[in-house]
Amino acid sequence: MTQPYSTYELEVAGLTRHLPICPVNEHLDIAGFVIFSDVELTIACAEELLKKVSDYDVLLTAESKGIPLAYEMSRGSGKKYILARKSKKLYMRDPVAIDVKSITTEKMQTLYLDVGDMEYLKGKRVLLVDDVVSTGESMAAMEELCQKAGGTVAGKAVILAEGDAADREDLIYLEKLPLFFK
Ligand SMILES: O=P(O)(O)OC[C@H]1O[C@H](OP(=O)(O)OP(=O)(O)O)[C@H](O)[C@@H]1O
């Protein structure tokens, strides 16, 4: 029989969710936060984040869990969103690549932006958006893409700041998410 997960109760944007506790390694567990399929949560978090941000021209996010959040924030604000892909597609022109290693993915990943998106960001105030910041590597990679494009970072907005990320003063976030050390 499948053992029940232990869970972490998260309250965010007026909603309660029970996140499964998942092992990262022998010393660390994390609470898995996945907004895919949870439209109610995505809409509520986008609305709350939009109340906290201002003075930006465009949103920039990265595959994959940033997508529904950026989509909903784009819909709510009327600002376009740009997506950094994690694989190079044949329809991408001259993609710029930045390597990244996040807390939840074992191997190195690469973010790609095609030249048209790079040109769109040039001279714009860019709001960086993601579901979670933990080590900060994914957010740093988006920042690098933005700077390479000639955009200015207007803010860094996430639903959850995990672990030490909650102490960062450059993040706009809704709630803290603890790490679980063993
Ligand atoms: O601050 P960091 O340590 O970089 O971790 C945060 C990043 O990790 C997760 O993405 P993940 O790499 O799991 O990819 P996915 O969204 O494609 O599932 C999350 O959606 C953030 O993008």
The ligand as a Tripos MOL2 file, in Angstrom:
@<TRIPOS>MOLECULE
LIG
   22    22     1     0     0
SMALL
NO_CHARGES

@<TRIPOS>ATOM
      1 O1         15.8010   29.4370   -6.7760 O.co2     1 LIG1
      2 P1         16.0350   28.1230   -7.4330 P.3       1 LIG1
      3 O2         16.8830   27.1780   -6.6020 O.co2     1 LIG1
      4 O3         16.6000   28.2940   -8.8210 O.co2     1 LIG1
      5 O4         14.6650   27.3360   -7.5220 O.3       1 LIG1
      6 C1         13.4730   27.9070   -8.0180 C.3       1 LIG1
      7 C2         13.1540   27.3710   -9.3900 C.3       1 LIG1
      8 O5         13.0150   25.9310   -9.3250 O.3       1 LIG1
      9 C3         11.7440   25.5430   -9.8080 C.3       1 LIG1
     10 O6         11.8220   25.2300  -11.1670 O.3       1 LIG1
     11 P2         12.3780   23.8230  -11.6690 P.3       1 LIG1
     12 O7         13.8630   23.8990  -11.8730 O.co2     1 LIG1
     13 O8         11.8890   22.7580  -10.7410 O.co2     1 LIG1
     14 O9         11.7740   23.6800  -13.0940 O.3       1 LIG1
     15 P3         10.2650   23.5770  -13.6140 P.3       1 LIG1
     16 O10         9.5770   24.8500  -13.2670 O.co2     1 LIG1
     17 O11        10.4650   23.4210  -15.0600 O.co2     1 LIG1
     18 O12         9.6010   22.3970  -12.9510 O.co2     1 LIG1
     19 C4         10.8730   26.7700   -9.6220 C.3       1 LIG1
     20 O13         9.7710   26.7760  -10.5070 O.3       1 LIG1
     21 C5         11.8210   27.9220   -9.8830 C.3       1 LIG1
     22 O14        11.9140   28.2400  -11.2600 O.3       1 LIG1
@<TRIPOS>BOND
     1     1     2 2
     2     2     3 1
     3     2     4 1
     4     2     5 1
     5     5     6 1
     6     6     7 1
     7     7     8 1
     8     7    21 1
     9     8     9 1
    10     9    10 1
    11     9    19 1
    12    10    11 1
    13    11    12 2
    14    11    13 1
    15    11    14 1
    16    14    15 1
    17    15    16 2
    18    15    17 1
    19    15    18 1
    20    19    20 1
    21    19    21 1
    22    21    22 1
@<TRIPOS>SUBSTRUCTURE
     1 LIG1         1 GROUP 0 **** ****
